[in-house]
Amino acid sequence: MKLEVVVIPVADVDRAKGFYKALGWREDADFATGDDFRAVQLTPPGSPCSIIFGTRVTAAEPGSAQGLYLIVNDIEAARAELVDRGVDVSEVFHDAGGIFPHAGTEGRASGPAPGRKSYGSYVSFSDPDGNGWLLQEVTTRLPGR
């Protein structure tokens, strides 16, 4: 089994589409069947998993998707790219306990993980609806990955 699509709840389909396309994500589909149903699918560069959002695609509240991860091999370069694309993105941080970031901003320590330990450095941002994304720096994969 492979995770291929994640549904993101949004309030304004065109605004969300513009936001994600401005990130450089590929538009895979934009289908509508009248005024009461529309599905938009976009894929981040290099990702095998896409997102879908639209009108009547999900009953979830707009902005309720949190903890969505995008993996990068250089957290500083990825952050700079987001800033260049106009995204309000956090500074680089790591978990103060050295394990995994907590929900919200609790337990965040400024800067990359000590020694730039793989899986340890993050930045966060939200889409216009408040759906929360984390970029995680992975330079060396854990065994079996």
N, C-alpha and C positions, 0 to 999 in steps of 0.2 A: 504494500500500500504506500502511496505517496500523497502527501498533502499538496494539493494543486491550486485550491482557491480558498480565500478567506473573504467572508462577507463583511463589509464595513458599513455601519449605519450612518447615513448623512441626511441633512435636511434639504440641501440645495444641490441637486445633481450636477448642474452646469458649473457651479462654483467649485465643487469637489473635483470634477473632471479637470478644470483649469488648474487647480492646485497641483494635482498629481502629474499632469502633463508638464507643468513648469519644473517639476523635479527631474524631468527627463524620462519618465516612465512611458513605455510603449502602449499605445491604445490598441487593444486587441479586438474590441467589439463595442458597439453602441446600438442596441436594438430597442425599438419601441413598438408596442402594439396598442396604438391609440394613446389617449392622454392619461390612462390609468396604470400603465406598466412600462417601465424602462429599465434596462440593465446595461451597465457600462463595466467593461473589464479592462484593467490596465496591469502591466507587469513591470516591476522594477528591473533596471538593467542587470543582466546576468542571473536573474532569478528564475527558478523553475516554477515558482508559486506566484499566482496573480491575486489581485483583489477584485471584488465585484461590489458595486453599489448601485443604487437607482431608486426608482419609484416602486413601492410595494415589493421590494426584493427581500426585506426583512421587517419584522415587527419590533426589533430592538430600537431603543432610543438613540437618536443621533448623538454621537460623541461617546457612546458607552463602550466602545472597543478600546481596551487599554492593554499595555504590555505587548505590543506588536513589535517583533524584532526584525531588524535588517542587519545582516552581518557584513562587515567591511574588514579589509586587511590593513587599513591605515586610518585610525580614528581622526587624526588631525586633518588629513586631506579630505576625508568625507565631510567633516564639519565645515571646513572652508568652502567646499562645493555647495553645501546647503545654504550657507551664508550668502555666497555669490548668487544663488538662485532666489534670494529674498526671504528665506525661511527664518523664523524666530526660533533659534536653536539654543539649547543650554551650552554651558561650558563643558569641557570634558570632565568627567567625574569617575570615581570608582566607589565601591561599597566600603564603608569605614570598617566593617567587620571582615572584609576580604573574601566574601563568599559570593553573594548574588544581590543585586539591588532590590531594596524594599519597594513596596507600592508607594506612589507619590514621591516626595523628595526626602523622606526620612532616611537617615544613615548614609547620605551622600558625602563623600570626601572629595575635595577639589583636586583636579589633575588626573592624569592617567594612573592606572594601577602601578604599584611599585614594581620596577623592573620591566614595565610594559607587559606584564604577565598576560598571556593569551587568555581570552574570555573575560578579562577584568576591567576594561576601559569602555566607557559609554558616553553618549550624548543623547539628549531627548528632544523631541519636538512634537507638536500636535498639528493636526489638520484644522481647517477652519471650523469644523464642528466640535473639536475637542478630542477626537480619537487620538490616543497616545502611542507614539512610536519611540523605540529605543534603537540606536545604532550601537552594536557591540563589536569591538575589535577582536578578531580571531586570526592569529598569525600561525598557530600550530594547532591542528585538530587533535582532540582527544582520541584515544584508540577506539576503533570501530566506527569512526565517523568518516 
